[in-house]
Amino acid sequence: MIDRYTRPEMGRIWTLENRYRKFLEIEIAVCYALAEKGIIPLEAAEAIEQRANFSVERILEIEETTRHDVVAFTRCVAESLGEESRYFHYGLTSYDIVDTALSLLLKEAVGLIAEGLATLSATLKEQALKHQNTIMIGRTHGVHAEPITLGLKFALWWDELNRHRERLRRAEETVSYGKISGAVGTFAHLDPDVEESVCRRLGLKPAPISTQILQRDLHAELLMVLALIATSLDKFAVEIRGLQKTEIRELEEPFYQGQKGSSAMPHKRNPWNFEHVKSLWKVFTPRMLTVYMDQISEHQRDLTNSASGRFLGELIYGTALASDRLSRVCRKLVVDRILRAC
């Protein structure tokens, strides 16, 4: 994702450092589950937890040879261990780690989005109460209709956003699954109770059934909810942007000391934040087609959704940024003095 469109908190979630840190967390959880069953020594699990480490630079260096990121990760970690390295990644296939880690990353990201939506919801409620008696003209088909209040407009958005917050809560449950079922998902090398133990330790639920991967309808459901959210954010932004047109000028986003709207026209006070929200939405919506297609993986697994699935983070970034921007601007929204006087 382009740096200017990434909130630092969200950007940190999708770094390689955090991804591989999740890999290591899962591997250690597996070691302890195996130790509980007497498959590996408890001392080995404890040693792995204490000493296992990696560096992203070293993983990338090894990957130049292996052309396989998980193999590069396991070899890098093995370099920080002694004889106990023989128990690291024991009985696992790559996507036991990759997909379970992705679930952890998605949960982490959804938590940040939920916080942002809660802030936006509070802002909309505050504006709804503040302007419950601020009279303005209602419009149907873009034409003057009957009077409404500005507070009613904000209350409508607040109600809609709260429905999305509930959908997001349910979607978080949907993606909160892990899998430690091995190659092609048959538990040929590890028992299902290992998966259950690992998932419990990680705060996930064991997938009832999996192939070599978690099924992508789980991810698609979350992204559908985010698409709904992004569309509502665009709807809010378009409405306020329309009311900032020169010939209407009922609402206006804040304009700060020293801010410029044009290098050629000094009078310009552009609704660029609201336009930015629409621009993010335009990136999000077409990519939903890829999310739908990524649900299809032939037989027990293929790589046709591997590259495209790596763009999930960008869609999540965009939703978080649009929510944050809309909340910040709406909090300081300028209301036309004629409306305030009514």
N, C-alpha and C positions, 0 to 999 in steps of 0.2 A: 504494500500500500504506500502511496505517496505520503511523505512525512507530514505535510501540511494538513492532511486529512485524517491524521491518526492522533487520538487522545493518548497521552503517554501511558495512562493506566491500562488502556486496551492494547496498545502496541506491545507492552511488556508481556502480555499473555501469549501472544503469537510469535514470540522470538524463538529461535532455535534453542537457546539456553533453557527456556521454560519447557519447551517440548521434550527435550532430552532429560530434564529434571523429572518430568512426569514419567518418562520411560523408567528411570532409575527407581522412582517410588513404587512403581508396579512390580518391577523385578524383585525388589526387597520384600514386598508383600508376598510374592510367590515363594520366596525362600523360606519365610516364616511359616507359610501354609504347609510347605513340604516338610519342614522340621517338625511341625505338630503331628504329622502323620508318620514320622520316623524315617522318611525317605532320604533326607540329608541330615547331617549332624546340626544340632542347634547352635553349636559353636561356630559352624561355618556361616549360618545365617547372621549371627551377631557380628562376625568379622566382616561380612559383606556390607552390612548396614554401617559399620564404623568406618570402613576404609574405602569403599567403592566410590570412585569419582571419575570425572571426565572433563574434557575441554572440547568446546565446539570446534576449535581450530584443528585439534588432533583428529576428531571424527571426520571432518571434511577431508583431511589429508589421507586418511585410510580409505575413505570412500572413493578417492581417485583410482585406487587399485581394485577394491571389491565391487564397485558400482552398485552397492547395496547399502542403504543408510543404516538399517538395523544391525547388519553384520558389522559395519564400521563402528557402530555404537558399542556393541558387545565386546569387540576386540579392544577398543579404547578403554573401557571399564576394566577389562581383564588385566590391562597393564598396571592398574593400581592395586591389584590383588595378588595374593600368593596362590598356594595350592587350592584354596577354596574357590578359585575362579572356575573350577570344573563343575561347580554346582550353579553357576550363574547362567540364567536362561535355560535351565534344565526342563526338558519336556515341552518347551514352548515353540510356537510358530510366530513369525514376525508380527502378524496382525493381532495376535493376543495383546501385544504391547501397543502397537500403533492405534488400533481402534479404541482400546480402553483408555489410552492417553487422550485421544480426541474427545471422548466423552467428558473427561476431567476438564479439558480446555474449554469445551462448550459450556459446561456448568459454570466455570469461572467467568466466562464472558457474559453469559446470561445474567449472572449476578450484578455485573456492572450496568448492563442495559436496564435491569429492573430498578436499580438505584436512580438512574437518569430519568426513567419514566415516572418514578415517584416524585422526583423534584419538579418535573414538568406538570404533573397532575396538581401538585400543591400550588404552582404558579397560576395555572388556569383557574383553580378554585378561588384563589386570592383575587384575581381580576374579575371573576364572575360576581363575587360579593361586593367588590369595590365599585363596580359599574352596574349594579342591579337597577339603578334609577337613571342611568345615562341613556337618554333617548336618542335613537338614530332611525333612519329610514330602513325598512325592510325592502328587499328586492326579490322579485321572481322574474325569471327570464332576463335578468340584468336590468329590469325596469322597476321604477319606484312602485312599491305596493303599500302595505300598512306599516305604521311605526312599530319598532321593536326596541329592546334595550341591548346595549353592548354586552351587559352581563349575561343575557340569555344566550348570546353567541358563544361566549366563553364557557358557560355551563354545559352547552351541547357538546363542546369539544372535550370537556372534563369527563362527561359521562362516557363518551366514545373511547377515550383513552383508558379509562378504568376497565372497560371490557377487554381491551387489549392486554392490560396488565394481568388479568385473570387467565387469558389465553396463554400468555408467556409463562405463567406459573405452571400451567398444565404441560406446556411444551418442554419445560425444564425437566419435569418428571419423565417425559418421553425419551429424552436423550440421556438419561442418567443410568445407562446400562453398560456393563463391562462383559468381556468374554475371555475366558481362559480355557477354551475348548480344543486348542491345538489345530493342527493341519486339517482342513476340510470340516472342522467342527465336530469330530466324532468322539472326543475325549479318549483317543487311543492311547495316549501316554500319561494323562493325568485324570484323576477322578473328578466328577462334578463338584464334590465337596471342597476341592481345592479352589475352584472358581468361586464358589459361594464364600469361602473364607477370605479370599483376596478382595472380592467386591465389597464385602462387609467392612473390611479394613479401610477401603478407599472411599466409602460413602456412596457406593453404586449398588445397583441391583444386578444379579446375574441374568444374562439373556436367557429366556426360556428355551430358545433354540437359535443356533447360529450356524453359518457355514464357516468358511475361513475368515469371514468378516462379519461385523454387525450389519444388519440390513439397513439400506439407505433410506427407507421410508421414515425411519426414526429421525434422521437429519432433515429430510424434506419437510416433515411436519413443523419443526422449529423454524425453518426458513420461510415456510408459508405464513406463519404467524408474524415473522419479522417483515415480510412483504406487506401484510395488512397494516402493520404499524407504520411502515415507511409511507404507505399510500395515505394514511390519515394525516401524518405529519406534513406531507405535501399539500393535502387539501387545506389544512390550517394556514400554511404559508401562502398558498395561492390567494386565499380569501383576503388576508391582511395586505398582501402585495397589491391586490386590485384596489383596495380601499386607500392605498397610498398614491394612486395616480393623481397627477396634478389637478385634473378637473373634478376629482372627488375629495381627496386629501382629508379623509376623516381620521385615519390612523397613520402612524409613521414609526418606523423603527428608529431607535435612538441614533443620534449623529453626534460624534464626540469632538471636542476641541482639537483642531489640527487635522481632522479627517477630511479627505477630499473625495468627491464623486466623479471628477473628470479632470484630465489634464488640459482640456480645451474649454470646458464650460463650468466656471466656478459656481454657478447657481445649483448644480446637480446635487441632490440628496437621494441617492439610489437605494432601493430596497434589496441590497445585495445579499444580505443574510437569508432572506426568504427565497431569493433566486438560487442560492447555494443549496438549500434544502431540496428544491425541485431537481437540481442537477444531480444530487446524490440519488434521488429516487429514480431518475432516468438510467442510472448505472445499474441499480438494483433490479428493476423489473424485468429487463430482457434476460438477465442471468438466471431467473427462476426456471426458464426452459431447460437450462443445463442441470439444475437441481433435480427436476423431474426425470430427466434422462439418466441421471446418475443412480437412480434406483435400480437400474437394470445391470446385472452382472452375471455373465453366463456360467452355468453349472455351479461349482462351489465358490468360484471367484475368478475374475480376470482383472486386467489393469485399465480397463476403459474408463473407469471413474477415478483413477488415481491422480492424474494431473489436475483434472477439473475440480476434484474435491479439495485441492489445496487452496482454492480461492474462497472457501467458506469464510475465512477470517475477514476478507475484504468486505463481504456483504454485512458482516456483523459490525465492522468498523463504521460503515456508512450509517447504519441505523443509530448507533450510539452517538455519532457526531451530529446527525440531524436533530436528534432529541435534545442534546446538550445546547446546540445553537438556538433552537426554537425557544427553549426554556429561558436562556439568557436574554434574548431579545424581547420576548413577551413580558418579562419581568419589568423592563424599563420602557415599555411601549408608550409612545407619545399619542395622546388622544387630543383631537382638534378642540380648540377652545370653545367653538360653537356648541359641540356636543356636550362639553363639560358644563356649559351654562344652562342647558335645557333642564 
